[in-house]
Amino acid sequence: MTPSMEPAILVAGIGNIFLGDDGFGVEVIRRLIGRPSLMPMLVFQDFGIRSVDLVYALHKPWKAVILVDAYAHGEKPGHLQVIHITEEDIPTSAPVMDGHSLNPLIVLVMAKQQVPDLPPVYLVGCQPLTFGPEEGLMELSAPVEAAIEGACHLITTLGHQLAQEE
């Protein structure tokens, strides 16, 4: 909660830093955390591949949740997209959670089963170029790296809009 006790907005970075562009969400959060307080209502947290931690975080009374992740949506690499995930978009069941990755949809299914009223959820997704070779890759591709500042701007703008909503 923020000092004024108003519900805050969780901005959750998701991804595996050992799989190339999958580390996008983690890197965006790292950059946002390193900046002076942009908005006291935004709580930045790197979840990496910790699915269960994110499920438990969704138990808090957030005003909204913004997930930041690599998201293949058929555009050119580095393209950013904001998706509002509604209750109807979240199925009632999902495959078993994998301890080595974080699938936002599986997390939302689990959270929906445990939390009667999830807050509004948004995904800021970046079209990846590569998830690296089989042995892994600990760096983002050039187009995804170039999209990070745009993602930071998108997140702060969306956060400001959500904070103003009643």
C-alpha positions in Angstrom: 0.0 0.0 0.0 1.1 3.6 -0.6 1.6 6.0 2.3 -1.9 7.5 1.7 -3.3 3.9 2.1 -4.7 4.1 -1.4 -4.4 0.8 -3.3 -1.3 0.9 -5.4 -0.7 -0.4 -9.0 1.6 -3.4 -9.2 4.0 -3.4 -12.2 5.3 -7.0 -12.5 8.3 -7.8 -14.6 8.2 -11.4 -16.0 10.8 -13.4 -17.8 13.8 -15.6 -17.8 17.0 -13.6 -18.2 18.8 -16.7 -19.6 16.5 -17.0 -22.6 17.3 -13.9 -24.7 14.3 -11.6 -25.3 12.3 -13.5 -22.6 14.2 -11.3 -20.1 12.4 -8.2 -21.5 10.0 -7.7 -18.5 12.8 -8.1 -16.0 15.0 -5.6 -17.7 12.2 -3.0 -18.0 11.5 -3.3 -14.2 15.3 -3.0 -13.5 15.4 0.3 -15.4 12.2 1.6 -13.8 13.4 0.8 -10.3 16.6 2.6 -10.9 14.8 5.9 -11.6 13.7 8.5 -9.1 10.2 8.0 -7.9 8.1 8.3 -11.0 4.8 7.8 -9.3 4.3 6.7 -5.7 1.3 4.7 -6.7 3.4 2.4 -8.9 5.1 -0.6 -7.2 7.7 -2.2 -9.4 8.6 -5.8 -8.8 10.8 -8.3 -10.7 9.1 -11.7 -10.6 11.4 -13.3 -13.2 10.1 -17.0 -13.3 8.6 -17.0 -9.8 5.0 -17.9 -10.7 3.9 -18.7 -7.2 5.3 -15.4 -5.8 3.2 -13.6 -8.4 0.1 -15.6 -7.6 0.5 -14.6 -3.9 1.2 -11.0 -4.8 -2.2 -10.9 -6.6 -3.8 -11.6 -3.3 -3.1 -7.9 -2.2 -5.8 -5.3 -2.9 -4.1 -3.7 -5.9 -5.9 -0.9 -7.8 -4.6 -2.5 -11.0 -1.8 -4.9 -12.2 0.5 -4.3 -15.2 2.4 -7.3 -16.4 5.5 -6.7 -18.5 6.6 -9.6 -20.6 7.9 -10.7 -24.0 4.7 -11.5 -25.9 4.7 -13.0 -29.4 1.8 -11.2 -31.2 2.9 -11.5 -34.8 4.4 -8.0 -35.2 8.0 -7.1 -36.0 10.5 -7.6 -33.2 10.4 -4.8 -30.6 6.8 -3.9 -31.3 5.0 -3.0 -28.1 1.4 -3.8 -27.4 -0.9 -3.1 -24.4 -3.7 -5.7 -23.8 -6.4 -5.3 -21.2 -7.0 -8.8 -19.8 -10.6 -9.1 -18.7 -12.1 -11.7 -16.3 -13.7 -13.4 -19.4 -10.2 -13.8 -21.0 -9.0 -15.9 -18.0 -10.0 -19.5 -18.4 -11.3 -21.5 -15.4 -8.5 -24.0 -15.6 -5.0 -24.2 -17.0 -2.1 -26.6 -17.4 0.2 -27.3 -14.4 2.6 -24.6 -13.6 6.2 -25.1 -14.7 8.8 -24.3 -12.1 11.3 -23.0 -14.7 9.0 -20.4 -16.4 6.3 -18.0 -15.7 3.2 -18.2 -17.9 1.0 -15.1 -17.1 -2.2 -16.9 -18.1 -1.5 -19.9 -15.8 -0.8 -17.4 -12.9 -4.0 -15.5 -13.6 -6.0 -18.7 -13.6 -4.5 -19.7 -10.3 -5.1 -16.3 -8.8 -8.7 -16.1 -10.1 -9.4 -19.4 -8.3 -8.1 -18.0 -5.0 -9.1 -14.3 -5.2 -12.8 -13.5 -5.8 -12.2 -10.2 -7.5 -9.0 -9.7 -9.3 -8.1 -6.0 -10.1 -7.9 -4.9 -13.7 -5.0 -6.6 -15.4 -3.0 -5.2 -18.3 -0.1 -6.7 -20.3 2.6 -4.6 -21.8 4.1 -7.0 -24.2 7.1 -6.8 -26.6 7.4 -8.9 -29.7 10.6 -11.0 -29.2 13.1 -11.7 -31.9 14.7 -14.7 -30.2 14.7 -16.7 -27.0 18.3 -17.7 -27.7 20.0 -20.9 -28.6 19.4 -24.1 -26.6 22.3 -23.3 -24.3 20.7 -19.9 -23.5 21.5 -16.3 -24.2 21.8 -13.6 -21.5 21.1 -10.5 -23.6 18.2 -9.0 -25.4 18.2 -8.7 -29.2 18.8 -5.2 -30.6 15.1 -4.5 -31.5 13.9 -5.6 -28.0 16.6 -3.6 -26.3 15.6 -0.6 -28.3 11.9 -1.0 -27.2 12.7 -0.7 -23.5 12.5 3.1 -23.2 9.2 3.0 -25.1 7.9 0.4 -22.7 9.0 2.5 -19.7 7.0 5.4 -21.1 4.0 3.2 -21.9 4.0 1.8 -18.4 4.2 5.2 -16.6 1.5 6.7 -18.9 -0.8 3.7 -18.3 -0.1 3.8 -14.6 -1.0 7.5 -14.5 -4.3 6.9 -16.4 -5.2 3.9 -14.1 -4.3 6.0 -11.0 -6.8 8.7 -12.1 -9.7 6.2 -12.6 -12.3 6.0 -9.9 
